[in-house]
Amino acid sequence: MSTHAKRERLLLADLLETAGPEAPTLCEGWRARDLAAHVVVRERRPDAAGGILVKQLAPRLERVMAEFTAKPYEELIQLIRTGPPRFSPFNLKQVDELSNIVEFYVHTEDLRRAQPEWTPRELDPVFQDALWSRLERSARLMGRGVPTGLVLRRPDGQTAVAHRGTPVVTVTGEPSELVLFAYGRHGAAKVEMEGDADAITKLNESKQLGI
C-alpha cells in the first residue's frame, strides 16, 4: 500500500478503537460502527460495494452492510488494519494510490471532526499535493450537478473547475479542506467562499456535490 494510504488507514483504525462503536461521525445516520462496516465492505465485498454508486445494487449493499455492522466492533477494526484480502485489486499499488488516499483521509476526518473540540491536522506538502491531484481529476464528475458555477482554488492560486456556469462561486482552501468540501462535508471544511450570496447559499444547500 502507498505510504499515505497506509498512514490514513492505520490512523482511522486507531481513532475508531479510541472513539468506540457509538461515536458520532459526519456521515448522516452513521456511528463509528457503521463507518467501520462501510470501509470493510468496500474492500472485502465488491459484489455488494457497487451499491454505493449503482441504485440497482443498493438493496444488496444494505443487506451486506447490516451483516457486517452486526460483527464484533473489534473484528471490523482489525480487518481495516490488516487491509484488503490478498487477491483484492486494492492490494495493487496503483489501485491503492488512486482509490484509498482520499477514501481514508475523508473517513478519518469524518470521525475526527464529529468529536467536540477537534483541531485541524497539519498535513505535509506532499500529501496535500497528492490530494490535490486526485481532486483535479474528479472535480468535474463530482460537481456536474451543482446549481452554480464552481471553482476550487488552492491558496497558491492553482484552480480546478468543478462546474461551468454562472454565477460562479470560488471556494478557496488547502487541498485537504477542498476535498472535504467536494465530498459534501461543507460544514466541517475550513474554506472561504467568494461569489454571489444567493449562489453560495444554493451551493451550501445542494445535495449534488459530494458522494
C-alpha positions as CSV (number, residue, x, y, z in Angstrom):
1,M,0.0,0.0,0.0
2,S,1.2,3.6,-0.6
3,T,2.6,5.5,2.3
4,H,-0.2,8.0,2.7
5,A,-3.0,5.5,2.2
6,K,-1.4,3.2,4.8
7,R,-0.9,6.0,7.3
8,E,-4.5,7.2,7.0
9,R,-5.8,3.6,7.2
10,L,-3.9,3.0,10.5
11,L,-4.9,6.3,11.8
12,L,-8.6,5.6,11.1
13,A,-8.3,2.2,12.8
14,D,-6.7,3.8,15.9
15,L,-9.4,6.5,16.0
16,L,-12.2,4.0,15.7
17,E,-10.7,2.0,18.5
18,T,-10.4,5.0,20.8
19,A,-13.8,6.6,20.0
20,G,-15.8,3.4,20.4
21,P,-18.6,2.0,18.3
22,E,-21.3,4.6,19.2
23,A,-19.1,7.7,18.5
24,P,-20.7,10.2,16.1
25,T,-19.4,10.8,12.6
26,L,-20.0,13.4,9.9
27,C,-21.8,10.8,7.8
28,E,-25.5,11.3,8.3
29,G,-27.1,8.4,10.2
30,W,-23.8,6.7,10.8
31,R,-22.0,6.0,14.0
32,A,-18.4,4.7,14.2
33,R,-19.6,1.1,13.9
34,D,-21.4,1.9,10.6
35,L,-18.4,3.7,9.2
36,A,-16.1,0.8,10.1
37,A,-18.5,-1.6,8.4
38,H,-18.6,0.5,5.3
39,V,-14.8,0.5,4.9
40,V,-14.6,-3.2,5.3
41,V,-17.5,-3.9,2.9
42,R,-15.9,-1.6,0.3
43,E,-12.7,-3.6,0.4
44,R,-13.9,-7.1,1.0
45,R,-17.3,-7.4,-0.7
46,P,-17.1,-5.9,-4.2
47,D,-20.3,-7.8,-5.1
48,A,-22.1,-5.5,-2.7
49,A,-20.0,-2.4,-2.7
50,G,-21.2,-1.4,-6.2
51,G,-24.4,-0.4,-4.5
52,I,-22.7,2.7,-3.3
53,L,-22.9,4.1,-6.8
54,V,-25.4,1.8,-8.6
55,K,-29.0,2.1,-7.3
56,Q,-30.0,-1.3,-8.5
57,L,-27.4,-2.9,-6.2
58,A,-28.4,-0.8,-3.2
59,P,-30.6,-3.5,-1.6
60,R,-27.8,-6.0,-1.7
61,L,-25.4,-3.4,-0.2
62,E,-27.9,-2.7,2.6
63,R,-28.1,-6.4,3.4
64,V,-24.4,-6.9,3.5
65,M,-23.8,-3.7,5.5
66,A,-26.3,-5.0,8.1
67,E,-24.4,-8.3,8.2
68,F,-21.0,-6.5,8.8
69,T,-22.4,-3.9,11.2
70,A,-23.5,-6.8,13.4
71,K,-20.0,-8.2,13.6
72,P,-17.9,-7.5,16.7
73,Y,-16.6,-4.0,16.5
74,E,-13.0,-5.1,17.3
75,E,-13.1,-7.5,14.4
76,L,-14.1,-4.7,12.0
77,I,-11.2,-2.6,13.2
78,Q,-8.7,-5.5,12.8
79,L,-10.0,-6.0,9.2
80,I,-9.3,-2.4,8.5
81,R,-5.8,-2.6,9.9
82,T,-4.9,-5.7,8.0
83,G,-6.1,-4.4,4.7
84,P,-7.9,-6.0,1.8
85,P,-7.7,-9.7,1.0
86,R,-4.5,-10.9,-0.8
87,F,-6.1,-11.1,-4.2
88,S,-8.1,-7.9,-4.0
89,P,-7.3,-5.2,-6.6
90,F,-6.8,-2.8,-3.7
91,N,-3.6,-4.6,-3.0
92,L,-2.2,-3.3,-6.2
93,K,-0.1,-0.2,-5.6
94,Q,-1.6,1.8,-8.4
95,V,-5.2,1.0,-7.4
96,D,-4.4,1.8,-3.8
97,E,-2.8,5.0,-4.8
98,L,-5.9,6.1,-6.9
99,S,-8.6,4.8,-4.6
100,N,-7.6,4.8,-0.9
101,I,-5.8,8.0,-0.1
102,V,-8.9,10.1,-0.4
103,E,-11.2,7.4,1.0
104,F,-9.2,7.0,4.2
105,Y,-8.4,10.7,4.6
106,V,-12.1,11.7,4.3
107,H,-13.4,9.0,6.7
108,T,-10.6,9.8,9.2
109,E,-11.9,13.3,9.2
110,D,-15.5,12.1,9.3
111,L,-14.6,10.7,12.7
112,R,-12.2,13.3,14.0
113,R,-14.4,16.4,13.1
114,A,-17.6,14.9,14.6
115,Q,-15.9,15.0,18.0
116,P,-16.0,18.0,20.4
117,E,-13.0,20.3,20.4
118,W,-11.3,18.8,17.4
119,T,-8.4,20.7,15.9
120,P,-7.1,20.6,12.3
121,R,-4.2,18.4,11.4
122,E,-1.1,19.8,9.8
123,L,-0.5,17.8,6.7
124,D,2.8,17.6,4.8
125,P,3.0,19.3,1.4
126,V,3.5,16.0,-0.4
127,F,0.2,14.7,1.0
128,Q,-1.5,17.9,0.1
129,D,-0.3,17.7,-3.4
130,A,-1.5,14.1,-3.7
131,L,-4.9,15.1,-2.5
132,W,-5.0,18.0,-5.0
133,S,-4.0,15.7,-7.8
134,R,-7.0,13.4,-7.1
135,L,-9.3,16.3,-6.7
136,E,-8.3,17.8,-10.0
137,R,-9.1,14.5,-11.8
138,S,-12.5,14.1,-10.2
139,A,-13.7,17.7,-9.7
140,R,-15.9,17.9,-12.8
141,L,-17.5,14.5,-12.2
142,M,-18.3,15.4,-8.6
143,G,-19.6,18.9,-9.5
144,R,-21.6,18.0,-12.5
145,G,-25.0,18.5,-10.8
146,V,-24.4,21.6,-8.7
147,P,-26.7,24.6,-9.2
148,T,-23.9,27.2,-9.8
149,G,-20.6,27.6,-11.5
150,L,-17.9,26.2,-9.1
151,V,-14.2,26.8,-9.0
152,L,-11.9,25.2,-6.4
153,R,-8.8,27.2,-5.6
154,R,-5.6,26.5,-3.6
155,P,-4.1,29.3,-1.6
156,D,-1.2,29.4,-4.1
157,G,-3.7,30.2,-6.9
158,Q,-4.0,26.8,-8.6
159,T,-7.6,26.1,-9.6
160,A,-9.8,23.3,-10.7
161,V,-13.1,23.9,-12.4
162,A,-15.8,21.7,-10.9
163,H,-18.7,23.1,-12.8
164,R,-19.0,25.6,-15.6
165,G,-21.9,28.1,-15.3
166,T,-23.0,31.4,-13.8
167,P,-23.0,32.8,-11.3
168,V,-19.6,31.4,-10.2
169,V,-18.7,30.5,-6.6
170,T,-15.0,30.2,-5.9
171,V,-14.1,28.0,-2.9
172,T,-10.5,28.5,-1.5
173,G,-8.7,26.3,0.9
174,E,-5.9,23.8,1.3
175,P,-6.4,20.7,-0.9
176,S,-7.3,18.6,2.2
177,E,-10.1,21.1,3.0
178,L,-11.3,21.3,-0.6
179,V,-11.5,17.5,-0.7
180,L,-13.8,17.5,2.3
181,F,-15.9,20.3,0.8
182,A,-16.1,18.4,-2.5
183,Y,-17.2,15.3,-0.7
184,G,-20.1,17.1,0.9
185,R,-18.6,17.9,4.3
186,H,-19.4,21.6,3.8
187,G,-19.9,22.5,7.4
188,A,-16.7,20.9,8.6
189,A,-14.4,22.1,5.8
190,K,-12.2,25.1,6.5
191,V,-12.7,27.0,3.3
192,E,-13.6,30.5,2.1
193,M,-16.3,31.1,-0.4
194,E,-16.5,34.0,-2.8
195,G,-19.3,34.9,-5.1
196,D,-23.0,35.9,-5.2
197,A,-24.6,35.5,-1.8
198,D,-27.6,33.6,-3.2
199,A,-25.4,31.3,-5.2
200,I,-23.3,30.5,-2.1
201,T,-26.5,29.6,-0.2
202,K,-27.7,27.4,-3.1
203,L,-24.3,25.7,-3.2
204,N,-24.2,25.0,0.5
205,E,-27.8,23.6,0.4
206,S,-27.2,21.5,-2.6
207,K,-27.1,17.7,-2.3
208,Q,-25.5,17.3,-5.7
209,L,-21.9,17.9,-4.5
210,G,-20.2,15.1,-2.8
211,I,-20.7,11.3,-2.7
